[in-house]
Amino acid sequence: MLQISVLKNNPEWVKQRLGVKNFKQINLVDEIIKLDDERKTIQLSYETAQAGINTASKEIGKLMAQGKKEEAETAKKQVATLKEQVTTSTEKLASIEKLLHDALVQLPNLPAKEVPIGKTPEENEIVRSGGTIPSLSENAVEHWFLLEKYKLANFELGNKITGSGFPVYTGNGAKLQRSLVQFFLDFNVNAGYHEYLPPFMVNEQSAFATGQLPDKEGQMYHVTEDKLYLIPTAEVPVTNVYRDTILKEEELPVKMTAYSPCFRREAGSYGKDVRGLNRVHQFEKVEIIQIVQPEKSYAVLEEMVAHVESLLNSLELPYRILRLCGGDMGFASAITYDFEVYSAAQKRWLEVSSVSNFEQFQTNRMKCRYKDSTGKTQLTHSLNGSSLALPRIVACLLENNQTDQGIVLPKALQPYFGKEMIQ
């Protein structure tokens, strides 16, 4: 959530940055500033009346002690009038603070200066690429055929048990999922990340803190009876570990990693681009999160991008890194780098990771602060990244490494899987 001081200090700059994100309700900035001015006026009226009550109450005691009952009664009437003003001001203050909050949470995070202007994915910037795109034989097929051929996953069974978009992994398919999760976690832990196994459902406060609410209600599965949400990513519960926390500066950076299943409704998704594992409603993912000092967050962002890049290199997959344009960025992000892996059988790039800096947007919502060297309390910055999401990684591993003998696994994964090849 943006701080009101940022809006009031430079409203035209805020509007310009919101324009980069193609945010349409620019007039909200002026409305919020107006509401905050009204709030301050009401707050002043409340404080003035309360101060008057305190002064008059002390005076009543003195007057009664001096036997000036008539003057004391007049002062009592003045206190009664002031109390009515306090009650009115309190009600007005609660009402306008709700209006102010409801307006403020509609504003997305401001994009960083490095974010390119654009509205569609086609306008994202390619930062760099790596790996080698394989040349497949003429009889190479897409991963959904390979999943069936090697009995790795069963979509019809998942449809029977739950519904479309919930595959059942079996045999070597289940083992491959488990091997990838363990490999990703070990890779992250070896880089200094502390491992968590979080709950897979969160309450409304947690979903609000990381920016899923009120922006993404339609994308999450909602347990209505208990007002809980199935998590779309481990980012949500793990980042909330430090909600309502004041850290010491020496405790930073906080580095966390977690595995979780992820649940996304993906309403309206259909067609060949979502076939097989390209888009599913439940999938496995390992996440990395950091909470850091504001002045260090962009150096940490580059560190996290390099970390995910190393992970893809270890899987021997061809990839490219994109800096997302304003119109393709998430609600809470200040800057996002997407990683895409080339699917040789489908002949297209598939997104497998996003690494984002949220600056103070999440930490302001969840009141995550730290005391700096001067003793001043200030907001931290939060960052997160997929490290990695499994479905499209599996799709590309199967397609890019298919041979007549079977699926050759990358060397880094072989100790986890226990074999060199899926046959």
Secondary structure as a PSIPRED ss2 file (coil, helix, strand):
# PSIPRED VFORMAT (PSIPRED V4.0)

   1 M C   1.000  0.000  0.000
   2 L C   1.000  0.000  0.000
   3 Q C   1.000  0.000  0.000
   4 I H   0.000  1.000  0.000
   5 S H   0.000  1.000  0.000
   6 V H   0.000  1.000  0.000
   7 L H   0.000  1.000  0.000
   8 K H   0.000  1.000  0.000
   9 N H   0.000  1.000  0.000
  10 N C   1.000  0.000  0.000
  11 P H   0.000  1.000  0.000
  12 E H   0.000  1.000  0.000
  13 W H   0.000  1.000  0.000
  14 V H   0.000  1.000  0.000
  15 K H   0.000  1.000  0.000
  16 Q H   0.000  1.000  0.000
  17 R H   0.000  1.000  0.000
  18 L H   0.000  1.000  0.000
  19 G H   0.000  1.000  0.000
  20 V H   0.000  1.000  0.000
  21 K C   1.000  0.000  0.000
  22 N C   1.000  0.000  0.000
  23 F C   1.000  0.000  0.000
  24 K C   1.000  0.000  0.000
  25 Q C   1.000  0.000  0.000
  26 I C   1.000  0.000  0.000
  27 N H   0.000  1.000  0.000
  28 L H   0.000  1.000  0.000
  29 V H   0.000  1.000  0.000
  30 D H   0.000  1.000  0.000
  31 E H   0.000  1.000  0.000
  32 I H   0.000  1.000  0.000
  33 I H   0.000  1.000  0.000
  34 K H   0.000  1.000  0.000
  35 L H   0.000  1.000  0.000
  36 D H   0.000  1.000  0.000
  37 D H   0.000  1.000  0.000
  38 E H   0.000  1.000  0.000
  39 R H   0.000  1.000  0.000
  40 K H   0.000  1.000  0.000
  41 T H   0.000  1.000  0.000
  42 I H   0.000  1.000  0.000
  43 Q H   0.000  1.000  0.000
  44 L H   0.000  1.000  0.000
  45 S H   0.000  1.000  0.000
  46 Y H   0.000  1.000  0.000
  47 E H   0.000  1.000  0.000
  48 T H   0.000  1.000  0.000
  49 A H   0.000  1.000  0.000
  50 Q H   0.000  1.000  0.000
  51 A H   0.000  1.000  0.000
  52 G H   0.000  1.000  0.000
  53 I H   0.000  1.000  0.000
  54 N H   0.000  1.000  0.000
  55 T H   0.000  1.000  0.000
  56 A H   0.000  1.000  0.000
  57 S H   0.000  1.000  0.000
  58 K H   0.000  1.000  0.000
  59 E H   0.000  1.000  0.000
  60 I H   0.000  1.000  0.000
  61 G H   0.000  1.000  0.000
  62 K H   0.000  1.000  0.000
  63 L H   0.000  1.000  0.000
  64 M H   0.000  1.000  0.000
  65 A H   0.000  1.000  0.000
  66 Q C   1.000  0.000  0.000
  67 G C   1.000  0.000  0.000
  68 K C   1.000  0.000  0.000
  69 K H   0.000  1.000  0.000
  70 E H   0.000  1.000  0.000
  71 E H   0.000  1.000  0.000
  72 A H   0.000  1.000  0.000
  73 E H   0.000  1.000  0.000
  74 T H   0.000  1.000  0.000
  75 A H   0.000  1.000  0.000
  76 K H   0.000  1.000  0.000
  77 K H   0.000  1.000  0.000
  78 Q H   0.000  1.000  0.000
  79 V H   0.000  1.000  0.000
  80 A H   0.000  1.000  0.000
  81 T H   0.000  1.000  0.000
  82 L H   0.000  1.000  0.000
  83 K H   0.000  1.000  0.000
  84 E H   0.000  1.000  0.000
  85 Q H   0.000  1.000  0.000
  86 V H   0.000  1.000  0.000
  87 T H   0.000  1.000  0.000
  88 T H   0.000  1.000  0.000
  89 S H   0.000  1.000  0.000
  90 T H   0.000  1.000  0.000
  91 E H   0.000  1.000  0.000
  92 K H   0.000  1.000  0.000
  93 L H   0.000  1.000  0.000
  94 A H   0.000  1.000  0.000
  95 S H   0.000  1.000  0.000
  96 I H   0.000  1.000  0.000
  97 E H   0.000  1.000  0.000
  98 K H   0.000  1.000  0.000
  99 L H   0.000  1.000  0.000
 100 L H   0.000  1.000  0.000
 101 H H   0.000  1.000  0.000
 102 D H   0.000  1.000  0.000
 103 A H   0.000  1.000  0.000
 104 L H   0.000  1.000  0.000
 105 V C   1.000  0.000  0.000
 106 Q C   1.000  0.000  0.000
 107 L C   1.000  0.000  0.000
 108 P C   1.000  0.000  0.000
 109 N C   1.000  0.000  0.000
 110 L C   1.000  0.000  0.000
 111 P C   1.000  0.000  0.000
 112 A C   1.000  0.000  0.000
 113 K C   1.000  0.000  0.000
 114 E C   1.000  0.000  0.000
 115 V C   1.000  0.000  0.000
 116 P C   1.000  0.000  0.000
 117 I C   1.000  0.000  0.000
 118 G C   1.000  0.000  0.000
 119 K C   1.000  0.000  0.000
 120 T C   1.000  0.000  0.000
 121 P H   0.000  1.000  0.000
 122 E H   0.000  1.000  0.000
 123 E H   0.000  1.000  0.000
 124 N C   1.000  0.000  0.000
 125 E E   0.000  0.000  1.000
 126 I E   0.000  0.000  1.000
 127 V E   0.000  0.000  1.000
 128 R E   0.000  0.000  1.000
 129 S E   0.000  0.000  1.000
 130 G E   0.000  0.000  1.000
 131 G C   1.000  0.000  0.000
 132 T C   1.000  0.000  0.000
 133 I C   1.000  0.000  0.000
 134 P C   1.000  0.000  0.000
 135 S C   1.000  0.000  0.000
 136 L C   1.000  0.000  0.000
 137 S C   1.000  0.000  0.000
 138 E C   1.000  0.000  0.000
 139 N C   1.000  0.000  0.000
 140 A C   1.000  0.000  0.000
 141 V C   1.000  0.000  0.000
 142 E C   1.000  0.000  0.000
 143 H H   0.000  1.000  0.000
 144 W H   0.000  1.000  0.000
 145 F H   0.000  1.000  0.000
 146 L H   0.000  1.000  0.000
 147 L H   0.000  1.000  0.000
 148 E H   0.000  1.000  0.000
 149 K H   0.000  1.000  0.000
 150 Y C   1.000  0.000  0.000
 151 K C   1.000  0.000  0.000
 152 L C   1.000  0.000  0.000
 153 A E   0.000  0.000  1.000
 154 N E   0.000  0.000  1.000
 155 F H   0.000  1.000  0.000
 156 E H   0.000  1.000  0.000
 157 L H   0.000  1.000  0.000
 158 G H   0.000  1.000  0.000
 159 N H   0.000  1.000  0.000
 160 K H   0.000  1.000  0.000
 161 I H   0.000  1.000  0.000
 162 T C   1.000  0.000  0.000
 163 G C   1.000  0.000  0.000
 164 S C   1.000  0.000  0.000
 165 G C   1.000  0.000  0.000
 166 F C   1.000  0.000  0.000
 167 P C   1.000  0.000  0.000
 168 V E   0.000  0.000  1.000
 169 Y E   0.000  0.000  1.000
 170 T C   1.000  0.000  0.000
 171 G C   1.000  0.000  0.000
 172 N H   0.000  1.000  0.000
 173 G H   0.000  1.000  0.000
 174 A H   0.000  1.000  0.000
 175 K H   0.000  1.000  0.000
 176 L H   0.000  1.000  0.000
 177 Q H   0.000  1.000  0.000
 178 R H   0.000  1.000  0.000
 179 S H   0.000  1.000  0.000
 180 L H   0.000  1.000  0.000
 181 V H   0.000  1.000  0.000
 182 Q H   0.000  1.000  0.000
 183 F H   0.000  1.000  0.000
 184 F H   0.000  1.000  0.000
 185 L H   0.000  1.000  0.000
 186 D H   0.000  1.000  0.000
 187 F H   0.000  1.000  0.000
 188 N H   0.000  1.000  0.000
 189 V H   0.000  1.000  0.000
 190 N H   0.000  1.000  0.000
 191 A C   1.000  0.000  0.000
 192 G C   1.000  0.000  0.000
 193 Y C   1.000  0.000  0.000
 194 H E   0.000  0.000  1.000
 195 E E   0.000  0.000  1.000
 196 Y E   0.000  0.000  1.000
 197 L C   1.000  0.000  0.000
 198 P C   1.000  0.000  0.000
 199 P C   1.000  0.000  0.000
 200 F C   1.000  0.000  0.000
 201 M E   0.000  0.000  1.000
 202 V E   0.000  0.000  1.000
 203 N E   0.000  0.000  1.000
 204 E H   0.000  1.000  0.000
 205 Q H   0.000  1.000  0.000
 206 S H   0.000  1.000  0.000
 207 A H   0.000  1.000  0.000
 208 F H   0.000  1.000  0.000
 209 A H   0.000  1.000  0.000
 210 T C   1.000  0.000  0.000
 211 G C   1.000  0.000  0.000
 212 Q C   1.000  0.000  0.000
 213 L C   1.000  0.000  0.000
 214 P C   1.000  0.000  0.000
 215 D C   1.000  0.000  0.000
 216 K C   1.000  0.000  0.000
 217 E H   0.000  1.000  0.000
 218 G H   0.000  1.000  0.000
 219 Q H   0.000  1.000  0.000
 220 M C   1.000  0.000  0.000
 221 Y C   1.000  0.000  0.000
 222 H E   0.000  0.000  1.000
 223 V E   0.000  0.000  1.000
 224 T C   1.000  0.000  0.000
 225 E C   1.000  0.000  0.000
 226 D C   1.000  0.000  0.000
 227 K C   1.000  0.000  0.000
 228 L E   0.000  0.000  1.000
 229 Y E   0.000  0.000  1.000
 230 L E   0.000  0.000  1.000
 231 I C   1.000  0.000  0.000
 232 P C   1.000  0.000  0.000
 233 T C   1.000  0.000  0.000
 234 A C   1.000  0.000  0.000
 235 E H   0.000  1.000  0.000
 236 V H   0.000  1.000  0.000
 237 P H   0.000  1.000  0.000
 238 V H   0.000  1.000  0.000
 239 T H   0.000  1.000  0.000
 240 N H   0.000  1.000  0.000
 241 V H   0.000  1.000  0.000
 242 Y H   0.000  1.000  0.000
 243 R C   1.000  0.000  0.000
 244 D C   1.000  0.000  0.000
 245 T E   0.000  0.000  1.000
 246 I E   0.000  0.000  1.000
 247 L E   0.000  0.000  1.000
 248 K E   0.000  0.000  1.000
 249 E H   0.000  1.000  0.000
 250 E H   0.000  1.000  0.000
 251 E H   0.000  1.000  0.000
 252 L C   1.000  0.000  0.000
 253 P C   1.000  0.000  0.000
 254 V E   0.000  0.000  1.000
 255 K E   0.000  0.000  1.000
 256 M E   0.000  0.000  1.000
 257 T E   0.000  0.000  1.000
 258 A E   0.000  0.000  1.000
 259 Y E   0.000  0.000  1.000
 260 S E   0.000  0.000  1.000
 261 P E   0.000  0.000  1.000
 262 C E   0.000  0.000  1.000
 263 F E   0.000  0.000  1.000
 264 R C   1.000  0.000  0.000
 265 R C   1.000  0.000  0.000
 266 E C   1.000  0.000  0.000
 267 A C   1.000  0.000  0.000
 268 G C   1.000  0.000  0.000
 269 S C   1.000  0.000  0.000
 270 Y C   1.000  0.000  0.000
 271 G C   1.000  0.000  0.000
 272 K H   0.000  1.000  0.000
 273 D H   0.000  1.000  0.000
 274 V H   0.000  1.000  0.000
 275 R C   1.000  0.000  0.000
 276 G C   1.000  0.000  0.000
 277 L C   1.000  0.000  0.000
 278 N C   1.000  0.000  0.000
 279 R C   1.000  0.000  0.000
 280 V C   1.000  0.000  0.000
 281 H C   1.000  0.000  0.000
 282 Q E   0.000  0.000  1.000
 283 F E   0.000  0.000  1.000
 284 E E   0.000  0.000  1.000
 285 K E   0.000  0.000  1.000
 286 V E   0.000  0.000  1.000
 287 E E   0.000  0.000  1.000
 288 I E   0.000  0.000  1.000
 289 I E   0.000  0.000  1.000
 290 Q E   0.000  0.000  1.000
 291 I E   0.000  0.000  1.000
 292 V E   0.000  0.000  1.000
 293 Q C   1.000  0.000  0.000
 294 P H   0.000  1.000  0.000
 295 E H   0.000  1.000  0.000
 296 K H   0.000  1.000  0.000
 297 S H   0.000  1.000  0.000
 298 Y H   0.000  1.000  0.000
 299 A H   0.000  1.000  0.000
 300 V H   0.000  1.000  0.000
 301 L H   0.000  1.000  0.000
 302 E H   0.000  1.000  0.000
 303 E H   0.000  1.000  0.000
 304 M H   0.000  1.000  0.000
 305 V H   0.000  1.000  0.000
 306 A H   0.000  1.000  0.000
 307 H H   0.000  1.000  0.000
 308 V H   0.000  1.000  0.000
 309 E H   0.000  1.000  0.000
 310 S H   0.000  1.000  0.000
 311 L H   0.000  1.000  0.000
 312 L H   0.000  1.000  0.000
 313 N H   0.000  1.000  0.000
 314 S H   0.000  1.000  0.000
 315 L C   1.000  0.000  0.000
 316 E C   1.000  0.000  0.000
 317 L C   1.000  0.000  0.000
 318 P C   1.000  0.000  0.000
 319 Y E   0.000  0.000  1.000
 320 R E   0.000  0.000  1.000
 321 I E   0.000  0.000  1.000
 322 L E   0.000  0.000  1.000
 323 R E   0.000  0.000  1.000
 324 L C   1.000  0.000  0.000
 325 C C   1.000  0.000  0.000
 326 G H   0.000  1.000  0.000
 327 G H   0.000  1.000  0.000
 328 D H   0.000  1.000  0.000
 329 M C   1.000  0.000  0.000
 330 G C   1.000  0.000  0.000
 331 F C   1.000  0.000  0.000
 332 A C   1.000  0.000  0.000
 333 S C   1.000  0.000  0.000
 334 A C   1.000  0.000  0.000
 335 I E   0.000  0.000  1.000
 336 T E   0.000  0.000  1.000
 337 Y E   0.000  0.000  1.000
 338 D E   0.000  0.000  1.000
 339 F E   0.000  0.000  1.000
 340 E E   0.000  0.000  1.000
 341 V E   0.000  0.000  1.000
 342 Y E   0.000  0.000  1.000
 343 S E   0.000  0.000  1.000
 344 A C   1.000  0.000  0.000
 345 A C   1.000  0.000  0.000
 346 Q C   1.000  0.000  0.000
 347 K C   1.000  0.000  0.000
 348 R E   0.000  0.000  1.000
 349 W E   0.000  0.000  1.000
 350 L E   0.000  0.000  1.000
 351 E E   0.000  0.000  1.000
 352 V E   0.000  0.000  1.000
 353 S E   0.000  0.000  1.000
 354 S E   0.000  0.000  1.000
 355 V E   0.000  0.000  1.000
 356 S E   0.000  0.000  1.000
 357 N E   0.000  0.000  1.000
 358 F E   0.000  0.000  1.000
 359 E E   0.000  0.000  1.000
 360 Q C   1.000  0.000  0.000
 361 F H   0.000  1.000  0.000
 362 Q H   0.000  1.000  0.000
 363 T H   0.000  1.000  0.000
 364 N H   0.000  1.000  0.000
 365 R H   0.000  1.000  0.000
 366 M H   0.000  1.000  0.000
 367 K C   1.000  0.000  0.000
 368 C E   0.000  0.000  1.000
 369 R E   0.000  0.000  1.000
 370 Y E   0.000  0.000  1.000
 371 K E   0.000  0.000  1.000
 372 D C   1.000  0.000  0.000
 373 S C   1.000  0.000  0.000
 374 T C   1.000  0.000  0.000
 375 G C   1.000  0.000  0.000
 376 K C   1.000  0.000  0.000
 377 T E   0.000  0.000  1.000
 378 Q E   0.000  0.000  1.000
 379 L E   0.000  0.000  1.000
 380 T C   1.000  0.000  0.000
 381 H E   0.000  0.000  1.000
 382 S E   0.000  0.000  1.000
 383 L E   0.000  0.000  1.000
 384 N E   0.000  0.000  1.000
 385 G E   0.000  0.000  1.000
 386 S E   0.000  0.000  1.000
 387 S E   0.000  0.000  1.000
 388 L E   0.000  0.000  1.000
 389 A E   0.000  0.000  1.000
 390 L H   0.000  1.000  0.000
 391 P H   0.000  1.000  0.000
 392 R H   0.000  1.000  0.000
 393 I H   0.000  1.000  0.000
 394 V H   0.000  1.000  0.000
 395 A H   0.000  1.000  0.000
 396 C H   0.000  1.000  0.000
 397 L H   0.000  1.000  0.000
 398 L H   0.000  1.000  0.000
 399 E H   0.000  1.000  0.000
 400 N H   0.000  1.000  0.000
 401 N C   1.000  0.000  0.000
 402 Q E   0.000  0.000  1.000
 403 T C   1.000  0.000  0.000
 404 D C   1.000  0.000  0.000
 405 Q C   1.000  0.000  0.000
 406 G C   1.000  0.000  0.000
 407 I E   0.000  0.000  1.000
 408 V E   0.000  0.000  1.000
 409 L C   1.000  0.000  0.000
 410 P C   1.000  0.000  0.000
 411 K C   1.000  0.000  0.000
 412 A C   1.000  0.000  0.000
 413 L C   1.000  0.000  0.000
 414 Q H   0.000  1.000  0.000
 415 P H   0.000  1.000  0.000
 416 Y H   0.000  1.000  0.000
 417 F H   0.000  1.000  0.000
 418 G C   1.000  0.000  0.000
 419 K C   1.000  0.000  0.000
 420 E C   1.000  0.000  0.000
 421 M E   0.000  0.000  1.000
 422 I E   0.000  0.000  1.000
 423 Q C   1.000  0.000  0.000
